[in-house]
């Protein structure tokens, strides 16, 4: 039996331009926002593979791990984003959420402090991020 040969254009690409990465991410984000998590996960994990220096894909992966209650996966993906963008408060908050679920008060407290400092210094402009911080701070303060 003869197997069909593959043309080079049929093979997955090894690199993408920054614009292509952003466009692919936007597609994955659209699928994420529309609840098509499997498709979004395929896009985010693919981007993590071909563009490991693209922090937004790591944040998307952190979110998806959270929907699966994989809190270790949330921490891993969010810390990957933080290695790329150390001041990313959204990634810090993903770590806080997961750390509280894992009952790691030390990690949660450390990142809550970091986010709180950035809010006090006026580095956070999003009311949604500030609101999420306050909710996680309340969870931290009321933990058992």
Residue pairs with C-beta under 8 A, 6 or more apart in sequence:
13 50
14 50
15 50
16 24
16 50
16 51
21 47
21 50
21 51
21 54
21 57
24 43
24 46
24 47
25 43
25 47
25 54
25 56
25 57
25 60
27 43
28 39
28 40
28 42
28 43
28 44
28 47
28 57
28 60
29 40
29 56
29 60
31 37
31 39
31 40
31 43
32 40
32 44
32 60
32 63
32 64
37 64
37 67
40 60
40 64
41 61
41 64
43 57
43 60
44 57
44 60
44 61
44 64
45 61
47 54
47 57
47 60
48 54
48 57
48 58
48 61
48 80
51 57
52 80
53 84
54 84
55 80
55 81
55 84
55 85
55 88
55 91
56 81
58 77
58 78
58 80
58 81
58 84
58 91
59 77
59 78
59 81
59 88
59 90
59 91
59 94
61 73
61 77
61 80
62 73
62 74
62 77
62 78
62 81
62 91
62 94
62 98
63 94
65 71
65 73
65 74
65 76
65 77
66 74
66 94
66 97
66 98
69 101
71 98
71 99
71 101
71 102
72 98
72 102
74 94
74 95
74 97
74 98
75 94
75 95
75 98
75 99
75 102
75 107
77 94
78 91
78 92
78 94
78 95
78 98
79 91
79 95
81 88
81 91
81 94
82 88
82 91
82 92
82 95
85 91
87 118
87 123
89 114
89 115
89 118
89 119
89 123
89 124
89 129
89 133
90 129
92 111
92 114
92 115
93 111
93 115
93 129
93 132
93 133
93 136
95 107
95 108
95 111
96 107
96 108
96 111
96 112
96 115
96 136
96 140
97 136
99 105
99 107
99 108
99 111
100 108
100 136
100 139
100 140
100 143
103 143
105 140
105 143
108 136
108 140
109 140
112 133
112 136
112 137
112 140
115 124
115 133
116 133
116 137
118 124
119 130
119 133
124 130
124 133
